[in-house]
Amino acid sequence: MRHRSAHLAALAALALLVPRAALGAPRYRLKLGFVIGAGTPIDVAARRLADLVRQRTEGEVEIVVYPGGRLGDERAMIEGVQLGTIDMSLTTTGPIGGFAPEFHVLDLPYLFPSYEAAYTYLDGDPGKKLLALLDRRGVHGLAFFENGWRSFTSSRHPLRVPQDLKGQKIRVMESPVYMGLIRALAATPTPMAYSELPRALSGGVIDGQENPAVNIYSARLYESQPFMIRDQHTYNVFIFKVNGKLWRSLPDRIQRVLDDTAAEVRDFERKLNREADGEFIRRLEAKGMQVHLPTASELRAWQAATAPVYEETTRFLGGTWVADTVQFRRDWDAGKYRADEQRYVERFANMAVPLDEVLRTLR
């Protein structure tokens, strides 16, 4: 770990010594797309990634960032990366299941009790096994970035206990696990693209949805969703991936730069997103949204109501993915990963991130 940190520090120092004017014409111009809007933590991170990669390859690689669904919805972008019409994308777990269904194990409700637990799973062997599955589909997975904790909102009435969602139409990602989650709460799941969400909510086509706080704020969902519960039913990721044929064509030195920079910016984006989450909860409240933090007993009720999703997921996912992931959670609760937890706590404790840049953009 010390060697890796020293290597990253050396790369960063070298980047600062390369004047922008000295960078040559790019040999590789790569398109990177995602559906979340400009100014959000993932957008800030994507632009940071592009700058660092350009500097560290001395201008040989230029990554052009396309936020806000400019390259299509998430399914279209995954297909684009697979076909090579899009070079890179950051997409969530919902539509990735059509290409590698095993990723839906990450959608299990109330799976991770903390950020550190999620990071340990994603950056460890289970996460590496998931990313490796993409190679069979013509896509190369690089890292898991952070979308954040997903929570429910509604236009109907306050949300405190599972019965409060009964009978409501709730937008979900294109994921059988999320649809099972909504059905377990006696509500009706309505899959749709993120770009369609604000209009569907304002038009009353659906009653509610679930997303991280920064996405709720940046899409102005508070205008039609006065009620929210911070139940944090899933920790959601962005999967950073590149076209497989393109990846194999890149020289080893460029692959190393992309690998190292992706890991560095992944941590940067996680810290930025964590800090933004609390701030945007406060902003949602300032906009008049009633945000309920569930009590321990209320949270146990949500967990109990959605527990059948685990068995349902086991039936369609196949293999031992659910069992192995449940075992990870048991081992985490038993203290097996305490050293990993402490390492992540220390890693993020003193990391500085430009939260003001996000707050200025998303007023």
Secondary structure, DSSP 4 states (H G I P E B T S, - for coil): -HHHHHHHHHHHHHHHTS-GGG----SEEEEEE-SSPTTSHHHHHHHHHHHHHHHHTTTSEEEEEE-TTTT--HHHHHHHHHHTSSSEEEE-HHHHTTT-GGGGGGG-TT--SSHHHHHHHHHSHHHHHHHHHGGGGTEEEEEEEEEEEEEEEESSS---SGGGGTT-EEEE-S-HHHHHHHHHTT-EEEE--GGGHHHHHHTTS-SEEEE-HHHHHHTTGGGT--EEEEEEEEEEEEEEEEEHHHHHHS-HHHHHHHHHHHHHHHHHHHHHHHHHHHHHHHHHHHTT-EEE---HHHHHHHHHHHTHHHHHHHHHH-TTHHHHHHHHHHHHHTTTTHHHHHHHHHHHHT----HHHHHHH--
